[in-house]
Amino acid sequence: MAMPVQHLLLMLALLYAVLTQLDAVGNRLTASLPISAGEMLFAGLVAMSLIWLLTIRFELPGEGSHLLPFGVRLIGILSAWIIVCWAMSTHKAEGVSYLIKLSGSILPALCIMLAIRSPRHLTLITGGIVLAGVVAAVIVLIEYKTGTRLVATSIAATTAEFEGAARSSGGSDENPTTAAQMLMVSTVLAMALTVYAARLWQPAMLGAAALGIAALGLMSARSALVGLALAAGLLGWRFRGHRAFPLMILAGIAGVIGLIAIAPPELVARFMAIGDFAKDQTLFRRITYLRIGSELLSGSPIWGIGPGNFPSYYVGPEFRWYPGRILEPRELHNMFLDTAVEYGLVGLALFALLVREAFRQLMLASRSVSRELACVAIALMLALAAMLAASFFMPHKDLRYLWLLLALGLRAGMLAQAERAGRSSLTGAYTLTGTAP
């Protein structure tokens, strides 16, 4: 029974990787049902994971080892600390809503770690993210050309604009900036795999990367382009000693010039508005986020104000005269300060340790003797770096793609460790035999 359940769990994991970015498509497909596609996938992943755990036999860890890897234990410790922060908070009802949303990001990520048992499985999930990005990019291009909305229906996705021009969210019901950052992850993965993947797949990855870059240019999301530029710079730095490096630099410069030449006026205007408070009124609001967050953190530096509590403080009367503030609950648009404000400095330290562990595991996997594992690990490393850079401008500590990248990074390292230990079954990294009882 164990193998069929594991195969079904892997299939659900692949669907999750695809439909997380294409949630608007999933919502359209399940519009007549009482629950959404995302809710069904969440329930399916959790149920299959529990069944999978019940059909395998646990082995006691050896001396000096642990039943769960360090990264998974960090996730558990961070989750427990967030509960403590919630217990100390003022706005507990808002905190419960936030905790439900956060669990919807963390639990599926842990389930996907169970589903992946080989480098091929990791490649499959990564390929699913790239495929989702291709579909999202095509939707963006069509919507830009036709001026229509193909699948998005949410208010956040359909009302966003800049200087009167509508902004596409592709295949997502998230706001266009969040949707663009998810597409950025797919594009960075495709860029890296264009260089590192097997020659058979390189043309497809190059096409996916080109589509993604073009679509990102049309989505007018500055943070996503910042993350993309960072990933491109890191990728180029890895080849700094290659004889073709000067040609790569020239090609990159030519690509940037070409992108500027074909970029829509709205995108150029958004970049030109950086630092111009008269053109971009959101700059006042972003500075206000930081000021309010800094004051709240100074008042409760250890356990913060509690998860999901910042929007309630933001609209409080004590901050009513701050420039750019609106009478609508808003999140703090800087993931790192947001983490410190709501989880305290202890929570920020735990989150930093988790990110560090994910990168450490990816570095380990990038040196694997398995070329497939090494290539995917490098791509995931660049994608995670790009996501963290883009999150400097967004409140993404509960974003599904962030937790998915962290989980994939931890899992890649477990694969490499299992390889070094001579274990063929990935569940050996969890000290599970993978055999039915």
N, C-alpha and C positions, 0 to 999 in steps of 0.2 A: 504493500500500500504506500510505502514511503516515497518511492520514485514517482508514481503518478501525481501525488500531492505536490512534490517538489517541482515537477514540470508545470503544473497548474499555477503554482506560486510564481515561477519565473515568467509565465505568460502574463499574469496580473501585474508583475513588476514592470514588464515592458510596456504594457498599456498605460500604467501610471506615468512612466517617463515620457510617453508621447502626449497623453491627454492633459498633463499638468500645464503644458504650454498651449495646448489646443482645447482649453476648457470650454470655450464658447461653442466649439464644434460638438463636444460631448453634451453640453447643455441643450443644444438644438436637437440632438438625437434622442434625448430622454425628456424632452419638454412635456410629453403626455403622461409621464410617470410621476409617482408621488415623491421620488427621490432623484437627485441628480446623478450624473455619471461619476463625478468625483466621490460622492457619498457611497455609491455602490462599490467603487474601486477600493475605498478605504475599508469598508466592511469586509470585502473579499480578501484583501491583503492580510488584515488582522486575523480573520477566521482561518485562512489557509496556513498562516504562520503558527497559530496555536495547534492546529491539527498536525502540522509537520513536526512540531516539538514533541507532541504526544506519541508520534510514531517512530521516534529514534531513541537510542539508548545513550544515556549520559555516562561518561567515564569520570572518575575522580581525577582532578588535576594532579600532576606530579609535584614533588617538593620544589618550592620556589616558583611555581606557575600558578595561574589563576584560571578559573572557569570562564571568565569573560575578559576580553582584551582591554587594555588601558583606555582606548578611545571610547569604547562602549560604557565603561565604568564612569568616564568623565561625563558622558551624556546623562547617565543616571544621577550623578552627584549634582550636576547643573540643574536638572529637572527638580530634584528634591529642594535645592536652594531656592528656586523660583517659587515653589509652594510656600516656603518659609517667608519669602518676600510678600507673597499674596496675603498670608496670615497677618502680617504687620501693616498692611495697607489700609487706606481709608475708604477707597471706592471698591469694595469687594465684589459687587455685582458686575461692574465693568471688568474686573479682574477675572471673573469666572468665564465671561465671554471670550476674553483673550486666551485663557488657558485652553479652552476648547479648540480655538483656532490653532494654537501652538501645537497641541497634541496631534492635530491633523497634519502637521508637517513632520514631527519627530517620529511618530509611530510608523507611518509608511516607510520612512527612510530606514528604520531598523528592520522592518520586514523585508525590504529589498536586499539588505545585507545578508539575510538568511537565504534569499532566493539565489544569490550569486555563488556558485561553487567552483568556477573555473575561469581562466582568462577569457575564454570564448563567451561566457555569460556576461562578463564585464563589458566586452566589446559589443555584445548585442544591446545592452542597455544604453551604452554610449551612442551607438548607431541610431537607436530610437530617438534620443535627444536631437541628434543631427537631422533626422528625418522630420521630426516635428518642426524644427527650424525652417526647413525647406518649405513645408506647407504654409507656415506662418508668413514667410517672406513672399511667397506667391500671392497670398491673400492681400498683403500690404500693397504689392505692386498693382494688383487689379483694382483695389479700392482707390488708390491714388489716381489711376487712369480714368476710372469711371465715376468717381465721386460718390460711391455707394458704400453701404455697410453690408458685408456678405453674411457674417455669422454673429458678430458681437451684438449683444442686446442690453447689457447692464448700463446703468447711468454713468458709472465711472469710465466706461470704455467709449460711450457714444457722445458724451458732452465735452470731451477735452478738445481744446483748440488753442492756437496761438495767433494773435493778430487776425482773428476771424477765419483762419484756415483750420479745418478739421484735422485731427491727428488720428491716424489709424492705430488700432491695438492688435492688428493681425487676427490670429485665431483665438485670442484670449478675451475674457470678460474683465480682466484686470485693467487698471488705468494704463494708458499708452506707454508711460515711462517704465512701469514694471514689466509690461509685455515686451518692450524693447530690450530690457536687460536680460530677460529669458532668451530672446532671440540672439542676443550678444553671446550668451553661453554656447548656444548651438553653433554660432559662426566661429567662435574661437576654437571649439573642438574640431570643426571642419578645417580651419586653417592649419592647425597642428597636424592633423591626420593627413593633410595634403602633402606634408613633408615626410612624415614618419610612417604612414600606413604602407601596406604592400602596394606594389606598383599597379596592380589590377584595380585598386580602389582609389588611387590618387586623382584621376580625372573627375570622378563623381564627387570627391571631397572638394576639389577645386571649384566645381560648379556650385556646390552648396555654399562654400565660403563667399563666392562672388554674389550669389543671390542674397545672402544674408547681409553683406556689406551694403549692397544697393538698397535693400529694404530699410536698414538702419538709418541710412542717409535720409530717407523719406519720412521716418517716424519722428524726427526732430527731438530726439532724446539725447541731451548733451552728456549725461552721466554714462549712458551705454557706449557712446563713442569714446569717452575717456577710458573706460575699461577695455574696449577693443584696441585702442592705441597702446595701452600698457601691455596687453598680451602680445601685440605685434612687435613691440620693442623688445620684450623678453625673448620672443622666438628668434628675432634677429640677433640678439646678443649671444644666444647659444651657438650661432654659426659665425661668430666674429672672426674665428681663425680660418674659416673656409676660404678657398681661393675665389669663390664666386660671391663673397660677401659684398664687395663694392657694387656689383651688379644688383644684388638684392636691395641695397640702399637706394640706388638710382631707380629701381622699379617701384620701391615704396614711395619715393618722392613723386614719381610720375603718377602713381595711383592716387595720392592725396590731391595733386593738382587736378587730375581728371574728376575726382569726386567733388571737388569744389566747383568745377566748371558745370557739372550736371546737377548739382544740389539744388533743391527747390529754394525759392527766396525765403520761405519761412524758416528753414534750417539756418541759412546764413544770418538771418535777422536774429535768431535766438542766440547764436554765438557772438554776434556783434553786440548783443545786449548785455553780455557778461560785464558786470561792474557799472552798468548804466541803469540807475534806479528809476529814471524817468521812463525808459522803455520796458523794463522788466520789473513790474511791481512785486513779483514773488521774491525778489531779493530782500526786501524789507522783512517779509514773513520768514524767510530762511534765517536771517540774522536773529530775529525774535525767537525762533525755535531754540537757537543756541544759547541765547541769554536766559530764557526761562529755564531751559534744561540745566544750565550751570548753577542757577540759583537753587533749584530744587535739589540738585546733587549736593551742594554745600550744606543744605539743611538735613539731609539723610544720606551720608556717604557710605555707610556699611551695607544696609539692605535696601537702600533706595526707597522710592515711593510706592513700589509694587507694580507687578505686571499689568499692562493695559490701563494704567492710571494717568499717564501723561495727558491724554486728550481732555480729561476732566479738569485737571489743573490748568491747562492751557486756556480754557474759557472762563476761569475763575476771575472774580472781581479784582484780585490783587495785581493782575497783569493787564488790566483793561486799557491802560494808556500806552502800551508798547506799540511802536510803529509796525504797520502791516498786519497786526492781529485781526482776525475775523471772528465773528460770533458763531463759530462752527467748530466742533471738536476736531483737532488735527493732531497727527502724530509728529514726533520729533524726527525731522528728515536728516538724520545722521545715525547710522546703525550703531556705531561705537559709543557715542555719547548717549544715545537712547538706551543701550544696554546698561551703561553705568547708572543712568538716572532711574530706571525701573528695577534693575536687579542689584544695584549697589556696586561698589568697587569689587566686592567679593565675586559677584556674578560676572563682572567684566573680566576678572582674572581667570575664572573658570572657563569662560567662553574663549579667551585668548589661548589658554592651554589646549582646548579642544581643536582650535584652528591650527595651532602649532603641531599637534599630534597628527592631524590630517596631512599636513605638508610633509612631516617626517615620514609618514607611511608611504606617501606618494614618491618621495625621494628614494626610499628603499625599493619600491616597486620599479622605479625608472632604471634601476641598476640590475634588474632581473635578467637571467639568462634567457627567459622567454621573450622573444622580440615583440610578440603581440602584447604581452602585459606591459613591457617597458614603454611601448608607443602610446598605449591608452593612458598610462600613468602620467606621462609628460603632457598629453592633451588635457587631462583632468586638472593637472597642476596649474596650467596656464588659465583654464576656465575659472578655477577657484580664485586665482589671483585677480582676474578681471572682475569677478563678481564682488569681491571684497572692496576693490577700488571704486566700483560703481555704487556700492552700498554706503560709501561715505556721504552720498547725497540723498539717501532714501532710508526709511525705517524698515529694514529687511531682516530683522532678527528672527522673524517667524515665517519667512518666505520659504515655500516648499523647495524651490530650486537650490537655495542655499543649503538646506539640510540634506537634500539629495546629493549634492556635490561632496559635502562632508562625509556622508555615508559611503559613497563610492570611493573616496580617497582612503578612508579607513579600511575598506574591504580590499582595495588593491594591495595595501601593505600586508594584510593577513594572507593574501594569496602568495605574496613573495616569501613570507615567513614559512608558510606551509611548503613551498617549493624547496626552500633551503633545508627544511627538516626532512625532506624526502617523502612528504605526504601528498598523495594525489587527490584526496578529497578535501575540499575547502573547509568542510565542517570540522576538520581536525584543528583548524585555527580556533575553533570554539570549544575544543576538547570534546566534541561529539563524534561518535563513530559513524553516524549516517546509516546505520543498519536498523532494520525493524526489530522490535523486541520479540 
